[in-house]
């Protein structure tokens, strides 16, 4: 579903005015500080909470993949279920991910040789270790974005678009994705660069990203956005992998749509439109997860549902002596008064 209002101006390109979002506490002393930006949106898209600089342009990295998948479905991509979830994935490189990517390619009469993402080892630590032990080399299929690239190629075949340059920002596929990013975020793209996998990366703001994923999470069933949301919710491990925190987060909170991205990016939205976006300035995953959980509590999710995402303990001599904790400003108002 396209939104009738024209996108607003692009977010400002500046050095982000990040604020402290998490403390590294050891033995009761703040040993370190993670800076970042957080935004929490209400059901109507209204900002309920801001911390740092969620209006500045940033790179959403792989957290933009649900938007890319929605654009491809708008362009006719016929996938659903686990394969559509894989099209929006930063997968771990498990056999189901490799097999699913081959299926997407084969349905378009293509093979792995058509992929243009960078060769890499599997992202999942256990899968990667096994891969290396077996003496296997990096390849395009194992790289965590291969499902997205296979879906991009499939979309090109369906529309009669050239395959060789499907990663060029001027290609019809990438123009369609850019149009969808602007439509769903409600803002113009600030800059275009290249993501780690080789695909164009469109800079928006954390606020815009949260708005976009809220629109996907609230979309009607059967619409392109609704199909992406349903696929990712029903098959969270296909969009990530076994033991991944983003899949566990979706299983812990009924109806939650969540996507992570490199360099400390996390976005999540509930079926009623409440949404959060998090950017950790130094890219640390150890801060991304507890800060995102705190933001979801700010959005009204029950804290008990998110207890497992409070952060890994810090060890001293093999025993817990501290933790990474969200800053007090992230606590809900009632808790902040205690």
SERO-627435 format. One record per residue (C-alpha): residue number from 1; residue in three letters; x, y, z. Coordinates in steps of 0.5 Angstrom, whole numbers, m for minus. Example, Ala and Ser with C-alpha at 12.3 -4.5 7.8 and 13.67 -1.06 7.14 Angstrom:
+-----+---------+-------+-------+-------+
: num : residuo :     u :     v :     w :
+-----+---------+-------+-------+-------+
:   1 :     ALA :    25 :    m9 :    16 :
:   2 :     SER :    27 :    m2 :    14 :
+-----+---------+-------+-------+-------+
//
This chain:
+-----+---------+-------+-------+-------+
: num : residuo :     u :     v :     w :
+-----+---------+-------+-------+-------+
:   1 :     UNK :     0 :     0 :     0 :
:   2 :     UNK :     3 :     7 :    m2 :
:   3 :     UNK :     2 :    13 :     2 :
:   4 :     UNK :    m1 :    19 :    m1 :
:   5 :     UNK :     3 :    24 :     3 :
:   6 :     UNK :     9 :    26 :    m1 :
:   7 :     UNK :    16 :    25 :     3 :
:   8 :     UNK :    19 :    30 :     7 :
:   9 :     UNK :    25 :    33 :     6 :
:  10 :     UNK :    31 :    29 :     7 :
:  11 :     UNK :    34 :    28 :    15 :
:  12 :     UNK :    40 :    33 :    16 :
:  13 :     UNK :    47 :    30 :    15 :
:  14 :     UNK :    51 :    32 :    21 :
:  15 :     UNK :    55 :    29 :    26 :
:  16 :     UNK :    50 :    26 :    30 :
:  17 :     UNK :    49 :    29 :    37 :
:  18 :     UNK :    49 :    22 :    41 :
:  19 :     UNK :    47 :    22 :    48 :
:  20 :     UNK :    49 :    16 :    53 :
:  21 :     UNK :    44 :    10 :    52 :
:  22 :     UNK :    48 :     5 :    56 :
:  23 :     UNK :    53 :     4 :    62 :
:  24 :     UNK :    58 :    m1 :    63 :
:  25 :     UNK :    58 :    m2 :    70 :
:  26 :     UNK :    63 :    m7 :    74 :
:  27 :     UNK :    63 :    m7 :    82 :
:  28 :     UNK :    58 :    m1 :    82 :
:  29 :     UNK :    62 :     3 :    78 :
:  30 :     UNK :    61 :     6 :    71 :
:  31 :     UNK :    67 :     3 :    67 :
:  32 :     UNK :    65 :     5 :    61 :
:  33 :     UNK :    59 :     9 :    57 :
:  34 :     UNK :    56 :     7 :    50 :
:  35 :     UNK :    53 :    13 :    46 :
:  36 :     UNK :    47 :    13 :    41 :
:  37 :     UNK :    40 :    15 :    39 :
:  38 :     UNK :    33 :    12 :    41 :
:  39 :     UNK :    26 :    14 :    39 :
:  40 :     UNK :    20 :    11 :    41 :
:  41 :     UNK :    13 :    12 :    37 :
:  42 :     UNK :     6 :    11 :    39 :
:  43 :     UNK :     1 :     8 :    35 :
:  44 :     UNK :    m1 :    14 :    31 :
:  45 :     UNK :     7 :    15 :    30 :
:  46 :     UNK :     7 :    20 :    35 :
:  47 :     UNK :    14 :    21 :    38 :
:  48 :     UNK :    13 :    18 :    45 :
:  49 :     UNK :    21 :    19 :    47 :
:  50 :     UNK :    27 :    21 :    44 :
:  51 :     UNK :    34 :    21 :    46 :
:  52 :     UNK :    40 :    23 :    43 :
:  53 :     UNK :    39 :    25 :    35 :
:  54 :     UNK :    34 :    20 :    32 :
:  55 :     UNK :    33 :    26 :    27 :
:  56 :     UNK :    40 :    26 :    24 :
:  57 :     UNK :    41 :    22 :    17 :
:  58 :     UNK :    44 :    15 :    19 :
:  59 :     UNK :    46 :     8 :    15 :
:  60 :     UNK :    40 :     3 :    17 :
:  61 :     UNK :    45 :    m2 :    15 :
:  62 :     UNK :    41 :    m9 :    15 :
:  63 :     UNK :    35 :    m6 :    19 :
:  64 :     UNK :    33 :    m3 :    12 :
:  65 :     UNK :    32 :   m10 :     9 :
:  66 :     UNK :    24 :   m11 :    11 :
:  67 :     UNK :    23 :    m5 :     7 :
:  68 :     UNK :    27 :    m8 :     1 :
:  69 :     UNK :    23 :   m14 :     1 :
:  70 :     UNK :    17 :   m10 :     1 :
:  71 :     UNK :    19 :    m6 :    m5 :
:  72 :     UNK :    21 :   m13 :    m9 :
:  73 :     UNK :    14 :   m15 :    m7 :
:  74 :     UNK :    11 :    m9 :   m10 :
:  75 :     UNK :    15 :   m10 :   m16 :
:  76 :     UNK :    12 :   m17 :   m17 :
:  77 :     UNK :    16 :   m22 :   m13 :
:  78 :     UNK :    12 :   m28 :   m11 :
:  79 :     UNK :    15 :   m31 :    m5 :
:  80 :     UNK :    11 :   m32 :     2 :
:  81 :     UNK :    13 :   m35 :     8 :
:  82 :     UNK :    20 :   m38 :    10 :
:  83 :     UNK :    23 :   m36 :     3 :
:  84 :     UNK :    20 :   m28 :     4 :
:  85 :     UNK :    23 :   m28 :    11 :
:  86 :     UNK :    30 :   m30 :     8 :
:  87 :     UNK :    29 :   m25 :     2 :
:  88 :     UNK :    29 :   m20 :     8 :
:  89 :     UNK :    35 :   m24 :    12 :
:  90 :     UNK :    41 :   m23 :    15 :
:  91 :     UNK :    42 :   m30 :    16 :
:  92 :     UNK :    47 :   m35 :    19 :
:  93 :     UNK :    49 :   m39 :    13 :
:  94 :     UNK :    45 :   m45 :    16 :
:  95 :     UNK :    44 :   m51 :    11 :
:  96 :     UNK :    36 :   m48 :    11 :
:  97 :     UNK :    39 :   m41 :     9 :
:  98 :     UNK :    43 :   m44 :     3 :
:  99 :     UNK :    38 :   m49 :     1 :
: 100 :     UNK :    33 :   m43 :     1 :
: 101 :     UNK :    37 :   m38 :    m3 :
: 102 :     UNK :    38 :   m44 :    m8 :
: 103 :     UNK :    30 :   m45 :    m9 :
: 104 :     UNK :    29 :   m37 :   m10 :
: 105 :     UNK :    34 :   m37 :   m15 :
: 106 :     UNK :    32 :   m44 :   m19 :
: 107 :     UNK :    25 :   m41 :   m19 :
: 108 :     UNK :    28 :   m35 :   m23 :
: 109 :     UNK :    32 :   m40 :   m28 :
: 110 :     UNK :    38 :   m38 :   m24 :
: 111 :     UNK :    44 :   m40 :   m20 :
: 112 :     UNK :    49 :   m38 :   m15 :
: 113 :     UNK :    54 :   m35 :   m21 :
: 114 :     UNK :    49 :   m30 :   m22 :
: 115 :     UNK :    49 :   m27 :   m15 :
: 116 :     UNK :    54 :   m21 :   m14 :
: 117 :     UNK :    54 :   m20 :    m7 :
: 118 :     UNK :    61 :   m21 :    m4 :
: 119 :     UNK :    64 :   m28 :    m2 :
: 120 :     UNK :    64 :   m29 :     5 :
: 121 :     UNK :    64 :   m34 :    11 :
: 122 :     UNK :    57 :   m36 :    14 :
: 123 :     UNK :    55 :   m30 :    19 :
: 124 :     UNK :    53 :   m35 :    25 :
: 125 :     UNK :    59 :   m37 :    29 :
: 126 :     UNK :    58 :   m45 :    30 :
: 127 :     UNK :    56 :   m45 :    22 :
: 128 :     UNK :    63 :   m41 :    21 :
: 129 :     UNK :    67 :   m45 :    25 :
: 130 :     UNK :    65 :   m52 :    22 :
: 131 :     UNK :    65 :   m49 :    15 :
: 132 :     UNK :    73 :   m47 :    16 :
: 133 :     UNK :    74 :   m54 :    19 :
: 134 :     UNK :    71 :   m57 :    13 :
: 135 :     UNK :    76 :   m53 :     9 :
: 136 :     UNK :    71 :   m49 :     5 :
: 137 :     UNK :    72 :   m43 :     2 :
: 138 :     UNK :    68 :   m36 :     3 :
: 139 :     UNK :    63 :   m36 :    m2 :
: 140 :     UNK :    57 :   m32 :    m5 :
: 141 :     UNK :    52 :   m37 :    m2 :
: 142 :     UNK :    54 :   m37 :     5 :
: 143 :     UNK :    54 :   m29 :     6 :
: 144 :     UNK :    49 :   m27 :    10 :
: 145 :     UNK :    45 :   m23 :     5 :
: 146 :     UNK :    45 :   m28 :    m1 :
: 147 :     UNK :    37 :   m29 :     0 :
: 148 :     UNK :    36 :   m22 :    m1 :
: 149 :     UNK :    41 :   m22 :    m7 :
: 150 :     UNK :    37 :   m28 :   m10 :
: 151 :     UNK :    30 :   m24 :    m9 :
: 152 :     UNK :    33 :   m18 :   m12 :
: 153 :     UNK :    35 :   m23 :   m18 :
: 154 :     UNK :    28 :   m26 :   m18 :
: 155 :     UNK :    25 :   m19 :   m18 :
: 156 :     UNK :    29 :   m17 :   m24 :
: 157 :     UNK :    27 :   m23 :   m28 :
: 158 :     UNK :    20 :   m22 :   m27 :
: 159 :     UNK :    20 :   m15 :   m30 :
: 160 :     UNK :    25 :   m16 :   m35 :
: 161 :     UNK :    30 :   m12 :   m32 :
: 162 :     UNK :    38 :   m13 :   m34 :
: 163 :     UNK :    41 :   m18 :   m29 :
: 164 :     UNK :    49 :   m16 :   m29 :
: 165 :     UNK :    48 :    m9 :   m26 :
: 166 :     UNK :    42 :   m10 :   m21 :
: 167 :     UNK :    46 :    m7 :   m16 :
: 168 :     UNK :    47 :     0 :   m19 :
: 169 :     UNK :    43 :     5 :   m16 :
: 170 :     UNK :    41 :     7 :   m23 :
: 171 :     UNK :    38 :     0 :   m24 :
: 172 :     UNK :    30 :     0 :   m24 :
: 173 :     UNK :    30 :    m5 :   m19 :
: 174 :     UNK :    34 :     0 :   m14 :
: 175 :     UNK :    30 :     6 :   m16 :
: 176 :     UNK :    24 :     2 :   m14 :
: 177 :     UNK :    27 :     0 :    m7 :
: 178 :     UNK :    29 :     8 :    m6 :
: 179 :     UNK :    22 :    10 :    m8 :
: 180 :     UNK :    19 :     5 :    m3 :
: 181 :     UNK :    24 :     7 :     2 :
: 182 :     UNK :    22 :    14 :     1 :
: 183 :     UNK :    15 :    12 :     1 :
: 184 :     UNK :    15 :     8 :     8 :
: 185 :     UNK :    20 :    13 :    12 :
: 186 :     UNK :    16 :    19 :    10 :
: 187 :     UNK :    22 :    22 :     8 :
: 188 :     UNK :    27 :    23 :     2 :
: 189 :     UNK :    34 :    19 :     2 :
: 190 :     UNK :    39 :    23 :     5 :
: 191 :     UNK :    45 :    20 :     1 :
: 192 :     UNK :    46 :    14 :    m3 :
: 193 :     UNK :    53 :     9 :    m1 :
: 194 :     UNK :    54 :     2 :    m2 :
: 195 :     UNK :    53 :    m3 :     4 :
: 196 :     UNK :    58 :    m9 :     6 :
: 197 :     UNK :    54 :   m14 :     1 :
: 198 :     UNK :    55 :    m9 :    m5 :
: 199 :     UNK :    48 :    m7 :    m5 :
: 200 :     UNK :    46 :     1 :    m5 :
: 201 :     UNK :    45 :     3 :     2 :
: 202 :     UNK :    40 :     9 :     3 :
: 203 :     UNK :    41 :    14 :     9 :
: 204 :     UNK :    35 :    16 :    13 :
: 205 :     UNK :    34 :    17 :    20 :
: 206 :     UNK :    32 :    13 :    26 :
: 207 :     UNK :    26 :    16 :    26 :
: 208 :     UNK :    24 :    15 :    19 :
: 209 :     UNK :    26 :     8 :    20 :
: 210 :     UNK :    22 :     7 :    26 :
: 211 :     UNK :    16 :    10 :    22 :
: 212 :     UNK :    17 :     5 :    16 :
: 213 :     UNK :    17 :    m1 :    20 :
: 214 :     UNK :    11 :     1 :    24 :
: 215 :     UNK :     8 :     2 :    17 :
: 216 :     UNK :    10 :    m5 :    15 :
: 217 :     UNK :     8 :    m8 :    22 :
: 218 :     UNK :     1 :    m5 :    21 :
: 219 :     UNK :     0 :    m7 :    14 :
: 220 :     UNK :    m7 :   m11 :    12 :
: 221 :     UNK :    m6 :   m18 :    11 :
: 222 :     UNK :    m4 :   m20 :     3 :
: 223 :     UNK :    m1 :   m13 :     2 :
: 224 :     UNK :     6 :   m13 :     0 :
: 225 :     UNK :     8 :   m10 :     7 :
: 226 :     UNK :     3 :   m15 :    10 :
: 227 :     UNK :     6 :   m21 :     7 :
: 228 :     UNK :    13 :   m19 :     9 :
: 229 :     UNK :    11 :   m18 :    16 :
: 230 :     UNK :     7 :   m24 :    17 :
: 231 :     UNK :    13 :   m28 :    13 :
: 232 :     UNK :    18 :   m25 :    18 :
: 233 :     UNK :    14 :   m26 :    24 :
: 234 :     UNK :    12 :   m33 :    22 :
: 235 :     UNK :    19 :   m35 :    21 :
: 236 :     UNK :    24 :   m31 :    25 :
: 237 :     UNK :    30 :   m36 :    24 :
: 238 :     UNK :    30 :   m35 :    17 :
: 239 :     UNK :    31 :   m28 :    17 :
: 240 :     UNK :    37 :   m29 :    22 :
: 241 :     UNK :    39 :   m36 :    25 :
: 242 :     UNK :    39 :   m41 :    31 :
: 243 :     UNK :    40 :   m38 :    37 :
: 244 :     UNK :    40 :   m30 :    34 :
: 245 :     UNK :    37 :   m25 :    39 :
: 246 :     UNK :    33 :   m22 :    34 :
: 247 :     UNK :    29 :   m28 :    33 :
: 248 :     UNK :    29 :   m29 :    40 :
: 249 :     UNK :    26 :   m22 :    41 :
: 250 :     UNK :    20 :   m24 :    36 :
: 251 :     UNK :    18 :   m30 :    39 :
: 252 :     UNK :    18 :   m27 :    46 :
: 253 :     UNK :    14 :   m21 :    44 :
: 254 :     UNK :     7 :   m23 :    41 :
: 255 :     UNK :     6 :   m20 :    34 :
: 256 :     UNK :    13 :   m16 :    34 :
: 257 :     UNK :    17 :   m15 :    28 :
: 258 :     UNK :    24 :   m14 :    29 :
: 259 :     UNK :    30 :   m13 :    25 :
: 260 :     UNK :    38 :   m12 :    27 :
: 261 :     UNK :    43 :    m9 :    23 :
: 262 :     UNK :    51 :    m8 :    23 :
: 263 :     UNK :    54 :    m2 :    27 :
: 264 :     UNK :    49 :    m3 :    33 :
: 265 :     UNK :    42 :    m2 :    29 :
: 266 :     UNK :    36 :    m5 :    32 :
: 267 :     UNK :    29 :    m3 :    30 :
: 268 :     UNK :    22 :    m6 :    32 :
: 269 :     UNK :    15 :    m5 :    31 :
: 270 :     UNK :     8 :    m8 :    34 :
: 271 :     UNK :     2 :   m10 :    31 :
: 272 :     UNK :    m1 :    m3 :    33 :
: 273 :     UNK :     4 :     1 :    31 :
: 274 :     UNK :     8 :     2 :    37 :
: 275 :     UNK :    15 :     2 :    34 :
: 276 :     UNK :    23 :     3 :    37 :
: 277 :     UNK :    29 :     5 :    33 :
: 278 :     UNK :    36 :     4 :    36 :
: 279 :     UNK :    43 :     6 :    34 :
: 280 :     UNK :    49 :     5 :    38 :
: 281 :     UNK :    54 :    10 :    36 :
: 282 :     UNK :    60 :     5 :    37 :
: 283 :     UNK :    56 :    m1 :    34 :
: 284 :     UNK :    57 :    m5 :    40 :
: 285 :     UNK :    52 :   m11 :    40 :
: 286 :     UNK :    52 :   m12 :    48 :
: 287 :     UNK :    49 :    m5 :    48 :
: 288 :     UNK :    44 :    m6 :    42 :
: 289 :     UNK :    40 :   m11 :    45 :
: 290 :     UNK :    39 :    m8 :    52 :
: 291 :     UNK :    38 :    m1 :    50 :
: 292 :     UNK :    33 :    m4 :    45 :
: 293 :     UNK :    29 :    m8 :    50 :
: 294 :     UNK :    29 :    m2 :    55 :
: 295 :     UNK :    26 :     2 :    49 :
: 296 :     UNK :    20 :    m3 :    48 :
: 297 :     UNK :    19 :    m3 :    55 :
: 298 :     UNK :    18 :     5 :    54 :
: 299 :     UNK :    13 :     3 :    48 :
: 300 :     UNK :     9 :    m1 :    53 :
: 301 :     UNK :    12 :    m8 :    53 :
: 302 :     UNK :    11 :   m12 :    59 :
: 303 :     UNK :    18 :   m12 :    62 :
: 304 :     UNK :    17 :   m19 :    64 :
: 305 :     UNK :    17 :   m21 :    57 :
: 306 :     UNK :    24 :   m18 :    56 :
: 307 :     UNK :    28 :   m20 :    62 :
: 308 :     UNK :    32 :   m25 :    58 :
: 309 :     UNK :    34 :   m19 :    54 :
: 310 :     UNK :    37 :   m14 :    60 :
: 311 :     UNK :    44 :   m15 :    58 :
: 312 :     UNK :    50 :   m21 :    59 :
: 313 :     UNK :    53 :   m20 :    65 :
: 314 :     UNK :    60 :   m18 :    66 :
: 315 :     UNK :    65 :   m23 :    69 :
: 316 :     UNK :    70 :   m22 :    74 :
: 317 :     UNK :    74 :   m28 :    76 :
: 318 :     UNK :    69 :   m33 :    73 :
: 319 :     UNK :    63 :   m30 :    76 :
: 320 :     UNK :    58 :   m24 :    75 :
: 321 :     UNK :    61 :   m17 :    78 :
: 322 :     UNK :    57 :   m12 :    73 :
: 323 :     UNK :    53 :   m11 :    67 :
: 324 :     UNK :    51 :    m7 :    61 :
: 325 :     UNK :    45 :    m3 :    63 :
: 326 :     UNK :    41 :     2 :    60 :
: 327 :     UNK :    42 :     9 :    62 :
: 328 :     UNK :    36 :    11 :    67 :
: 329 :     UNK :    33 :    16 :    62 :
: 330 :     UNK :    31 :    10 :    58 :
: 331 :     UNK :    27 :     7 :    64 :
: 332 :     UNK :    19 :     9 :    64 :
: 333 :     UNK :    17 :    15 :    68 :
: 334 :     UNK :    14 :    11 :    74 :
: 335 :     UNK :    20 :     7 :    74 :
: 336 :     UNK :    25 :    13 :    74 :
: 337 :     UNK :    21 :    16 :    80 :
: 338 :     UNK :    23 :    10 :    84 :
+-----+---------+-------+-------+-------+
//
